[in-house]
């Protein structure tokens, strides 16, 4: 994976049309024998699988994240660089592991404290090398050797935000009156207060955004070599949490027009219907998942969703079920798609090739890393299926998604499902053993299976599975004053947001009780 593939292709669907692969919506599904066995799981079997997947994915973060500098790898076992977003998911995983008893709480707290110490003390500045970030933001990718900027990767507003999601979760989860947990809360607060959101707002950059004229929004990033990235977080995508944290900042807040005249103006353009589900369109499911990892959107609405009569949680449920419906229909006749096997989001893939290989009697194109997905606006589908698409959507449609994950495990076994959970992706159509795929192994029957696990794909699996099972991350974050303030400033109302502190209750009973109930923290 190159820097561009890891940092820009994930964002490309936000800002430009992507060429669809083999789109033939009028075609009937390919008539092939079912690849996957029927999975008829009991409730106990489903709960056992959910527990196993949670612990395995936790072990991924616990075992692979460097303890000296808290550098979560972008991918493993291939060694490339650390991802600041993956580190945010690691911080979230530590609390989940402590809550479930996978590790001792004190051990998880010490590791979290050490992690936040590193990022608070890491060098910041405008130099192109030798720094971890600038103006409180962090570079997208960091060198494993010393935690400084990798190559010419961008200072990323979204990846900093995903790191902050983990830091603020740690701030609210580790709430006990002992020195380690008190230091966690203080460090998280300092790191968050240091971020200069107003600096990254388009009107202050002296430039125009290419994706919204006169944008008042927040830029995707900055590089010392060439300045501001040309696109802002506008329309519907994973950037909602960026604005919630920017609005809530106690030190460098953006004003409400950043939301109203940056994020929100294009929302109506992305409202559409796909496979009978009316919702905001965004083809890779990560756009419907990332902000939901840390924010419980059930029952709360901004102005746009109030007008539509739903909330963003329901929007993501519809997007998830629309993807499953696409998999059942399989209009482009890829191998292996069904009600049991489906899911598209940013992931690794077999290789970049253009109409080189035949599938179902047609020449097909394939991708390496790409923001895959399906929507009414466009389809980016090369036959690659991504476990985190279902795994990160578990709370939205638990029966369908967990069933799919269990079917993937049942059919592919340890080729796909390892001691660290699911490898990143697989492609049943790519059976070309002589294709020299560098990103995975090719089986003449099963197809291509990725070599690596990716941190930003592992993170939504563990966090959203836990939100479904116990509501832990959502419950903790509902008490965080920054999250509540940011949502209120964006115009969200209703549900738990209108309730007082700990009285904000989940609208769905937890499958499993939490081991402890914690009180509201006081932020330094």
N, C-alpha and C positions, 0 to 999 in steps of 0.2 A: 504494500500500500504506500503510495506517495503522499507527500504532504497535502497536495491538492485534493487527492481522493479522500483523505481523512477529514480535511477541514472545510473544503468548499463544496464538494459534491453533496454532502449532507444538507447543505443550505441551498443548493442550486434549484431545487424544486420550488423554493419560495419566490425566486426572482426571475425564472425563465422557463419557458416550455421545454420539456424534455422529449426527445423523439421516442415514441412508443414502439414497442417491438412486436411485430406480427399481430397488429390489432385487427381482428376480424369479428366485430361484435355481432354480425348477423349469423355467424356460423353456429352450428349445433355443437355441443360438447363432443370431444373425441370419444368414441366408443371403445374403451379398453377395459380389460378386467380390472377389478378393484385391486390396488396394490396393498392396501392396508387392511389388517384384520379388524373385525368388529370388536370394539372395546365396550364391554358391559361391566362396568365397575360398580361395586357396592359403595355405600357412603364411607365405610371403614377403609376400603382400598383407596378411594379418592383422597381421604384425609391422610393416609399413610404416604401416598405419592406426594401430596402437597408439602408435607413435613420434610420428606426426603429431598425434594427439589429445593426447598428453602435452605436446608442445611448445606447441601452441596454448593449452592450458589454463594452462600455466606463464606464457605471455605475458600472459594475462588478469591474473594477479596482479602480474607484474612491471611492466606498463604502467599499470595503473589504481590501484595503491596509492600514495598520497601519500608522497613520499620525505622531506618535511620532518618530518612527524609520524607516519608509518607508519599511516595511516588507510585500511585496505582498505574499499572501498565495499560497502555492503550489496547494491547492484545497480548495473548499468551497461548502457547509457549513461544511463538516468534517474538524476539526481543527487538523492539523498535525505539519507542520513546514512551514517556508517561503522558497521560491525558488528565488535565485538570478537572474535566467533567467526571471522568471515571473515579477520581479521588473523592469527589462529592458523593458519588454513589457508595464508595467504600465507607465514608463516615456514617452514612445512613445504615449500611449493613452492620457496622459495629454495634449500634444500639439494638438492632433487631437480634443479633447474635447474643447479646447480653440478656435481652428480655426472654429469649427462648432457652437460655441456659447452655448454649453451645460453648461459651467462654464465660469466665467469671466477670461480673460487672466491673470490679476494680481493675482487672486487666484491660478490659475494653476501654475504660475511662482513661487509664494511663496512655494507651496507644492513641486515643483521640486527642488527649492533651498534648502529647508529643507532636502529633500531626499539625495541630493548630499553631503550636510554637514555631514549627519550621516555616509555615506560610506567613506568619506575622513577622518573623525576623528575616525572611528571604529578601535579597536585594531587589529594590524597585528603582526604576529610572528610565530615562528616554533613550539610553544607549541601545544599539542593536544587538549587543551580546553581553553575556555575563549578568543578566538580570532575570528575575522570575516574572516580573510584571511592571506595570506603570500606572500611576494614579489609582492604585488600589485594585485594578483589574489584573488578571493573570493571562499569560500566553497560553494558547490552546494546547500546545505540546511542549513538554519540558524534557531536558536531557536526563537520562538515568544517572549519569555520572555525577552531576552536581545540582540538579533541579533548576537549571537556568534554561532560557529560551532555546528550543530546538530549531536549528536552521533559520528560516525566515517565516515561520508560522505567525499567524496574526494574534494580536492582543484581542481576545474574544469576549464580547459582552455576554453571549449566551453560555459559553462554557464556564466563565466566571460565575454566572448565575447558578448553574447546576452545582458547582462547588459550594456556593453559599447556601444552597438548599440543604446540603449535607451538614454544613457548619451550623446553621440555625436549628436544624433538627437536633444536633448534638447539644446546642445551647439549652434547648427546652427539655431534652430527655435526661441529661445528666444534671439533676436539680438538687442534689443532696448537699448538705452543709459540711462538706469535707474539703480540704485544700485542693485536691485534684479536680473535683467537679466544679468548684468555684472558679478555678483558673480556666477551665473549659469555657464557662459562660463568659468570663471576661475577655478571653482571646477571641471568641466568636464575635463578640460585640465590637471589639477593636477592628477586626478584619472587615466586618460589614460597614462600619462607619467610615473606613478609609476610602471606600470606593466612590469615585467622583462621577456619578451618573450624569450630572449636568454637563460635564465636559464632553461626554459622548453623545449628547443630544444634537441632532443635525443642525439646528439654527446656530449652534455655537462652533461648528466645525468650519464655517466659511465655504461650505460646499453644498451642492444639491444632490439629493438622493435620486438614483435612476429609476426607482420603482414607485415613487410617489412625489409628484410635483409639490413644492413648498412643504415638504414633510416637517412635522414638528416632533418626529419620532426619534428613536435611539438607533445609532449606527450599529451594524453587525460587528465592526471592529476597526482596528488601526494597526498600521505597521510603520516603524521608524523610517523605512526606506522610501515609502511612497505616500504616507498619510492615511486618510480615511478610506475604509471600504466603501464602495459606491452604493450599497444597498442598506436599507433600514429594516427594522422589524415591523413590518406592516402587513395587514391582511391576517389570515388565520394560519398559524403555524405554532411551533414550540416556544415562541418568544413571549407568551403571556406572562410567565413568571418574571421575565426581565423587567416588565413594567410594574408589576406588583412590588418588587423589591426597590426599584428606582423611585416610585411614588412614596414608599414608606421611609426612605432614608432619613435618619435624624440629622444628617450633616450636609448632604448634597442631593436633596430631593429634586426630581423633575416636577413640573406642574401638571395639572389635569389635562391640559391641551396636548401633552405628549401622548396620552391615551386617546383622546377624542380626535386629534388631528394627525396622529401617527399610526398607532395600532388599529384603530377602529374604522377609518373611512372606507376601506375596501371590503369590509366584512360582507356586505350585501352582495357584492359581486361573486363571492365564493359560496353563497347559499344555493344549494341545488338538491336534486334527487338522484340517488343511485341505487339501483335494484330495489326501488320502492321505499327507500329510507331517505327522508328529507333532513339535511344537516349541512353544516359548514364543510366544504370539500377541502381535503388535503390528503393526497394519496398515500404517503408513508405514514404508518400508524404511530411512529414516534411523535409526530406533531399533535396527536390526540392523547399522548401519554405523559410526556415529560413534566409539564406543569402540574399534572394530576398526581404525580408521585408525592408531592409535598403539600398540595392544597386539596381539600375536600370540597369539590364544587357542587355536591348534592344540595339542592334546596336554596342555593344562593344565585343571584342573577345580576348581570350588569344591564345597561339600557338595551343593548342589542338582544340579549336573550329574553328579557322581559317582553319585548315586542314579539318574539317568536313563541313564547309560551313554554319554553323548556329551559334547561340549564346546560352548562358545558359538560357535565357528567352524562346526561342523556345524549348530548351530541356525540360524545365519544362512543357511547353504547351503539348508536346507530351506525357510526363509521365502522365499528368492529363487525357488526352483523352484515353490513353491506359487503365488506371484504369476504366474509364467509360465503355469502350468496354468490359472489363472483367466482369463488373457488368451486362451488357446486356446479355452476353453469359452465365454467371453463371455456369461454368463447374462443380463446386462442389455442385451444387443443394441446396444452402442455401435458406431459405425463404426470400421473400421480395426484392430481388435484381432486378433492372430494369434500364432503361435509366434515370429514375427519382430518384432512391434511390441507392446510391453507395458511396464509399469512404473509404479508408483504410490508417491508419497511427497509430502512437503510441497512446494508449488510455487505459482507464479502460475497463474491460470486466466482464462477469457474475461470473466466478470462475475458478479455475484450476481444471480440471477433465479430466480423460483419458478414452475415450470410455465407458462412463457411461450412456449417454442419446441417444435415438434414434431420428433422424431427417431424414425424407424422407426414412424410412425403413433401415437406416444405423446407426450403433453406431458411435457417434461423440465425439471429444474432444473439450474442451473449455479452455479459458485462463482468468486470471484476468488481471492485467496490462501487456501489451505486445506491442512490436513494430510490429504492424500488417502492412501488405502491400502485393502487388503483383508485380511481375516483371518476366522477362525471366529467371532470376537466381534462384528465389525461390518464394514460396507463403506462407504467414503466414495469414491464414484466418479461423476464427472460427465462421463466421456468424455475427460478430460485425461490425457495420457501424459507422463511426466517422464523425460528421458534419464538424470539422475543416479541414478534407481532402479536401472537396469541398470549404469550406470557405476560407482557406488559399491559394487556387488556383484561386480565382476569376479573377485576372488580366490576367491569362493565357488563360482562356476559360470562359469569363463572362456569355455568354448565357447559357451554359450547367451547370455551377456551381450555379449561382443564381437560376435558375429553380429548381435545386435539393434542395437547401436550402428552397425554398418556398414550395416544395412538402413535405419535412420533417415536416415543420411547419403545413401545411394543414392536414396531416394525423395524426400526433401525438399530435398536439395542445399543451396545457400547461403542459402536462406530460413531454414533451421534451424541449419545448420552454418557458422559464421563463422570469421574469423581468430582468434577466441578460443574456439573449440570450440562446444559446443552452447548454443543459447538455452535458456531455462529449461524450457519445456514447449510442448506443442501439443495441439490437440483436433480430430481429423478430423470429429467430429460437429457442431461449431459452425461452420456454413457461412453464418451469417446476417449478410450484409455490411452490413445497415442497423441492426445491433444497437448500434452506438456503443460497441464495446469499447475501453477506454482502455489496456488492458494489452498489446495486441498487434494484429496485422493479421489480417484475415479474408479468406480466399480462397474463392470459391464452390465450388471443387473440393477444395482441400487442407484447408480449415477454418481454425481460429484458430492462429496461431503467436506466441509471446510476443515482446515487444519486447526484454526484458532478459536478461542473464546475472545469476545470483545467486551471491554469493560462497560461501555455505554449501552450495550445490549444486555449484559448480565444485570446491571443495576435495576432497570424497570421490572425484571422478573422477580427478584427477591422483594423489592419494595411493594410492588402491587399485589403480589401473592400475600404479603403480610397485611396490607390494607384490606384485602378481602377476608382474611382469616380472623384478624383481631381488630383491625382499624388502627393499629399502633401509630403509624407515621402520621396519619390524618389527625388522630386524637391529640398527639403531642403538638403538632403544628397549629391546631386550632387555638392553642393557648399561647402561641408565640405572639407577642404584641406587634412585631414588625409585619407579620403576615396579615393580622387583622387590620392594622392601619393601612397597609397598601391596598387591600381589597376594598376597604371603605372609601379610600381616596379615588379608586377607579370607578366608583359608583355601584359596587356590589351591595346588595341588601338581601335580607330574608334569612330564614333557617338559622343555623347555628351562629351566624355572624351577628344576628340581632340579640342573641342570648348573652347572658352574663358569664364570662369566664368558663369555669369547669361545668356549668350547667348546660353547655352546648353538647347535645347528645347526638349520636349517630342515628340516622333513620333506619339503619339495618342492624339487627342484633348481631353481635360477634359470634362466630362459630366457636371460638375458644376464648375463655376469659383471659385478660391480661394478668400477669403475675403480681402486679402492684398498681395502685392508683396514685398518681403523682399530683402535687399541687401546682398552682400557677407560680412561675418564677418572677422574680423582680430583676429587671435588666439593669446592669450598672450604668 
